[in-house]
Amino acid sequence: MQSRPELRELRFEESAAERFAKAERALALPSVGVVGSAGFAPEAYQAVPGRYGAIGVNVNIPLFNGGLYKARRTEAELRAKAASQGIAHLENRVARDVRVAFLNATTAYDRMGLTKQLLEQAQLALELAQARYDLGLRSIVELSQAQLALTSAQIANSSAGYEYQAQRVAIDYATGVLR
């Protein structure tokens, strides 16, 4: 689960949503701001001294805002919760994909054994048909059918090997090894 990039992305989104919800919660708290200014005016008016300074304090107490901060906080918390549920959903989907890929690879591996047996049987059948044809007991049709069966078995065996390799790659992708 740790190596899947889409899961990492959703975890980052969840973290960002949780931080945003925390920031929205902090909006309901009072805040204090301090502003200061100082300066020097060499050619000043008579009313303004040559040197000056000022300090201001701003206290903000959010009492009456029509429920804006509460609505924004609730929305942010719900977005964070939705992100958490999205992660759980994707983790379930990834686990399912890994299981399906594993079962498909197991089936493809078993199919390789079966097609190998089929290939061996087709080779024996071809040898038997060739011997019967050489003795004049059977026609060329039986020999041709045995050759066709052998070719089909060879194709099936190669296809089974290819399918197994493809399923192994699907497992690597599902587990996050292949990117």
C-alpha positions as CSV (number, residue, x, y, z in Angstrom):
1,M,0.0,0.0,0.0
2,Q,2.9,2.3,0.7
3,S,4.4,2.1,-2.8
4,R,1.2,3.0,-4.8
5,P,1.5,6.6,-6.0
6,E,-2.2,7.3,-6.1
7,L,-2.5,6.3,-2.4
8,R,0.3,8.7,-1.5
9,E,-1.4,11.4,-3.4
10,L,-4.7,10.8,-1.5
11,R,-2.8,10.8,1.8
12,F,-1.3,14.2,1.0
13,E,-4.7,15.5,0.1
14,E,-6.1,14.2,3.4
15,S,-3.3,15.9,5.3
16,A,-3.9,19.1,3.5
17,A,-7.6,18.9,4.2
18,E,-7.0,18.2,7.9
19,R,-4.7,21.3,8.1
20,F,-7.2,23.4,6.4
21,A,-9.9,22.3,8.8
22,K,-7.6,23.2,11.7
23,A,-7.1,26.6,10.2
24,E,-10.8,27.1,9.7
25,R,-11.3,26.1,13.4
26,A,-8.8,28.8,14.4
27,L,-10.8,31.5,12.7
28,A,-13.4,31.3,15.5
29,L,-10.7,32.3,18.1
30,P,-10.0,35.9,18.9
31,S,-6.9,37.4,17.2
32,V,-4.6,40.2,18.2
33,G,-2.6,42.3,15.7
34,V,0.1,44.8,16.5
35,V,1.3,47.4,14.0
36,G,4.1,49.8,14.5
37,S,5.6,52.6,12.4
38,A,8.5,54.9,12.9
39,G,10.3,57.4,10.7
40,F,12.3,60.6,10.2
41,A,11.2,63.6,8.2
42,P,14.0,66.1,7.8
43,E,11.8,68.8,6.0
44,A,8.5,68.4,7.9
45,Y,5.6,70.7,8.5
46,Q,5.5,72.5,11.7
47,A,2.7,70.2,12.9
48,V,4.6,67.1,12.2
49,P,7.8,66.6,14.2
50,G,11.1,65.6,12.5
51,R,11.0,62.2,14.1
52,Y,7.8,60.2,14.7
53,G,6.5,56.8,15.8
54,A,3.2,55.1,16.3
55,I,1.9,51.8,17.6
56,G,-1.5,50.3,17.0
57,V,-3.2,47.3,18.5
58,N,-6.1,45.6,16.7
59,V,-8.2,43.0,18.6
60,N,-10.6,40.9,16.5
61,I,-13.3,39.0,18.4
62,P,-15.5,37.1,15.9
63,L,-19.0,37.2,17.5
64,F,-21.5,38.0,14.8
65,N,-20.5,36.8,11.4
66,G,-23.8,35.1,10.5
67,G,-22.3,31.6,11.0
68,L,-19.8,32.0,8.2
69,Y,-16.8,30.6,10.2
70,K,-18.8,27.7,11.5
71,A,-20.0,26.8,8.0
72,R,-16.5,27.0,6.6
73,R,-15.2,24.9,9.5
74,T,-17.9,22.3,9.0
75,E,-17.2,22.2,5.2
76,A,-13.4,21.7,5.8
77,E,-14.0,18.9,8.3
78,L,-16.3,17.1,5.9
79,R,-13.8,17.5,3.1
80,A,-11.2,15.9,5.4
81,K,-13.5,13.1,6.3
82,A,-14.3,12.5,2.6
83,A,-10.5,12.4,1.9
84,S,-10.1,9.7,4.6
85,Q,-12.9,7.7,3.2
86,G,-11.5,8.0,-0.3
87,I,-8.2,6.6,1.0
88,A,-10.1,3.6,2.6
89,H,-12.0,3.0,-0.7
90,L,-8.8,3.1,-2.8
91,E,-7.0,0.8,-0.3
92,N,-9.8,-1.7,-0.7
93,R,-9.7,-1.4,-4.5
94,V,-5.9,-1.9,-4.5
95,A,-6.2,-5.0,-2.2
96,R,-8.8,-6.4,-4.6
97,D,-6.7,-5.7,-7.6
98,V,-3.7,-7.5,-6.0
99,R,-5.8,-10.5,-5.2
100,V,-7.3,-10.7,-8.7
101,A,-3.9,-10.3,-10.3
102,F,-2.5,-13.1,-8.0
103,L,-5.4,-15.4,-8.9
104,N,-5.1,-14.7,-12.6
105,A,-1.3,-15.4,-12.4
106,T,-2.0,-18.7,-10.5
107,T,-4.5,-19.7,-13.2
108,A,-2.1,-18.8,-16.0
109,Y,0.7,-20.8,-14.2
110,D,-1.6,-23.9,-13.9
111,R,-2.6,-23.4,-17.6
112,M,1.1,-23.7,-18.5
113,G,1.3,-27.1,-16.9
114,L,-1.8,-28.3,-18.7
115,T,-0.6,-27.0,-22.1
116,K,2.7,-28.7,-21.6
117,Q,0.9,-32.0,-21.0
118,L,-1.2,-31.3,-24.1
119,L,1.9,-30.7,-26.1
120,E,3.5,-33.9,-24.9
121,Q,0.3,-35.8,-25.9
122,A,0.2,-34.2,-29.3
123,Q,3.8,-35.2,-29.9
124,L,3.0,-38.8,-29.0
125,A,0.0,-38.7,-31.2
126,L,2.1,-37.4,-34.1
127,E,4.7,-40.1,-33.6
128,L,1.9,-42.8,-33.6
129,A,0.3,-41.3,-36.7
130,Q,3.6,-41.1,-38.4
131,A,4.4,-44.8,-37.6
132,R,0.9,-45.9,-38.8
133,Y,1.3,-43.8,-42.0
134,D,4.8,-45.3,-42.6
135,L,3.3,-48.8,-42.3
136,G,0.5,-48.0,-44.6
137,L,-2.2,-48.5,-42.0
138,R,-3.6,-44.9,-42.1
139,S,-4.0,-42.2,-44.6
140,I,-2.2,-38.9,-45.0
141,V,-5.3,-37.2,-43.5
142,E,-4.7,-38.7,-40.0
143,L,-1.0,-37.6,-40.2
144,S,-2.0,-34.1,-41.2
145,Q,-4.5,-33.9,-38.4
146,A,-1.8,-35.0,-35.9
147,Q,0.5,-32.4,-37.2
148,L,-2.2,-29.7,-36.9
149,A,-2.9,-30.9,-33.3
150,L,0.8,-30.6,-32.5
151,T,1.0,-27.1,-34.0
152,S,-2.1,-26.0,-32.0
153,A,-0.6,-27.5,-28.8
154,Q,2.6,-25.6,-29.5
155,I,0.7,-22.3,-30.0
156,A,-1.4,-23.0,-26.8
157,N,1.8,-23.6,-24.8
158,S,3.5,-20.4,-26.1
159,S,0.3,-18.5,-25.4
160,A,0.1,-19.9,-21.9
161,G,3.7,-18.8,-21.2
162,Y,3.0,-15.3,-22.5
163,E,-0.2,-15.0,-20.5
164,Y,1.7,-16.1,-17.3
165,Q,4.4,-13.4,-17.9
166,A,1.7,-10.8,-18.5
167,Q,-0.1,-11.7,-15.3
168,R,3.2,-11.5,-13.4
169,V,3.6,-7.9,-14.7
170,A,0.0,-7.2,-13.6
171,I,0.9,-8.4,-10.1
172,D,4.0,-6.1,-10.1
173,Y,1.8,-3.2,-11.2
174,A,-0.9,-3.9,-8.6
175,T,1.6,-4.1,-5.8
176,G,3.3,-0.9,-6.9
177,V,6.6,-2.5,-7.8
178,L,6.2,-1.5,-11.5
179,R,5.6,2.2,-12.0
